[in-house]
Each structure stands twice: as structure tokens, then as C-alpha cells.
Amino acid sequence: MGDIRDDDTALLRLLDDDERARIDAAIRERGYLAGVVAVREAFRPWGGLRLYDARDMALKRFSELGIDPCPPGPAPTLPDLVERIAAHPGVLRVLEISWDGDDFGWMVRLDALFGPGEEPVVAVMRCRAPGPTGRAELREIRALGEALAERFRVPLRVDHECAPYGISESS
């Protein structure tokens, strides 16, 4: 995520109480995208904001309200993943664990890969930053991957080259 500038906070203070209340309601009730839209709408009478500026202001407001803009979903269970993979019409070829990053942090992914051109079945688990949380999530998804690989008799690949600094299975 980009750095939140001091002027983001100052600009949010320019809004009247009703506008801030509308932004806060959008954030609390509908989440991240609604918060960004509400910020852009609030500044439209003043000439508008660029998308990334609105995003930064919305993220600043999330922080001030103590709300996670992208809370992790419930961890998938082994029976749920078995059911999702078994329901796929293709032939499972390999399971793969990899890392990906976004504006909110790092995600460890477990992909069930089928034939060429077929959509993978994905279980995503999020970790906010490298450290104990990321290692715990890696261990958890690795255990799911190993159980699925054994159940479906396919290989499990683990890509550590794309892992965030500070996270490895050995640490």
C-alpha cells in the first residue's frame, strides 16, 4: 500500500460532519470499494479527486475507524476443498502453493491446477506482513495442500521464490 500522506487527513477534515458520516457509513456497511466511491463523491463538488487519492483517503479513514479494509475470510476446511476440487469437471494435474501481494498485504495461495485453459480452484489465505502470522498461514495451507495431494494422488509444488521477505517454512 502506498504511504498515506498528511494532506489526506487534512483534506478529510475539510468535509462537513454529514459528508464524513456518509463516508463512515459506506465504510462500515459496505466496505472498501464503497468507501472509495463515497470519498470521490464527497469531493466531486470541489472538482473531484483522482482514484488513487480517493483510495488513500478511504484507507486513512479505515485506519482512523479501526476497521480492516480487507478482512480475511474464513479459512477453508479440508472437506470444503475436497468437494470443490471433486466438483470440477477437469482432471486435477497438480496442486501449487504460491504467494501474491496487493495493496493490503500478502496472500498465500493454494491452486488446484487442471488441464490447459481450465480455471484453477483457489483457496486464498491472507497474511498482513511477514513474520509469525505469515509462517502460521503457510504451515496451515501447506498442511491442506499435502492432505489434498495425498487424497487426489497429485504432486504438490511450493514456490518459495515469490514469498515475502521473512517468510519461509524453515523460519
Residue pairs with C-beta under 8 A, 6 or more apart in sequence:
1 59
1 103
1 104
2 52
2 56
2 103
4 56
4 59
4 60
4 63
5 56
8 53
8 56
8 57
8 60
9 60
11 43
11 57
12 20
12 23
12 39
12 57
12 60
12 61
15 23
15 42
19 42
22 38
22 41
22 42
23 35
23 38
23 39
23 42
23 58
23 61
24 61
24 65
25 38
26 34
26 35
26 37
26 38
27 34
27 35
27 38
27 58
27 61
27 62
27 65
27 67
28 65
28 67
31 69
32 58
32 62
32 69
32 70
35 58
35 61
35 62
35 69
36 51
36 54
36 55
36 58
38 58
39 49
39 54
39 57
39 58
39 61
40 48
40 49
40 51
40 54
43 49
43 54
49 57
55 103
58 69
59 69
59 103
62 68
62 69
69 104
70 102
70 104
70 105
70 126
72 125
72 126
73 124
75 125
75 140
76 123
76 144
78 144
78 147
78 148
81 110
81 112
81 121
81 123
81 144
81 148
82 148
82 151
84 112
84 121
85 92
85 112
85 121
85 148
85 152
88 112
88 114
88 118
88 121
90 114
90 115
90 118
91 114
91 115
92 112
92 113
92 114
92 152
92 154
93 113
93 114
93 115
93 154
94 113
94 154
94 155
94 156
94 157
95 110
95 111
95 112
95 113
95 145
95 148
95 149
95 152
95 154
95 155
95 156
95 157
96 109
96 110
96 111
96 113
96 156
96 157
96 158
96 159
97 108
97 109
97 110
97 111
97 138
97 141
97 142
97 145
97 156
97 157
97 158
97 159
98 108
98 109
98 111
98 159
98 162
99 106
99 107
99 108
99 109
99 159
99 162
99 163
99 164
99 167
100 106
100 107
100 109
100 162
101 107
101 164
104 126
104 128
105 126
105 127
105 128
105 129
106 126
106 127
106 128
106 129
106 130
106 134
106 164
106 167
107 124
107 125
107 126
107 127
108 124
108 125
108 126
108 127
108 134
108 137
108 138
108 141
109 122
109 123
109 124
109 125
110 122
110 123
110 124
110 125
110 141
110 144
110 145
110 148
111 120
111 121
111 122
112 120
112 121
112 122
112 148
113 120
114 120
114 121
123 141
123 144
125 137
125 140
125 141
126 137
127 133
127 134
127 137
127 138
127 167
129 164
130 164
130 165
130 166
130 167
131 166
131 167
134 164
134 166
134 167
135 167
135 168
135 169
135 171
138 163
138 167
138 168
138 169
139 169
142 158
142 169
145 156
145 158
146 156
148 156
149 155
149 156
158 169
160 168
160 169
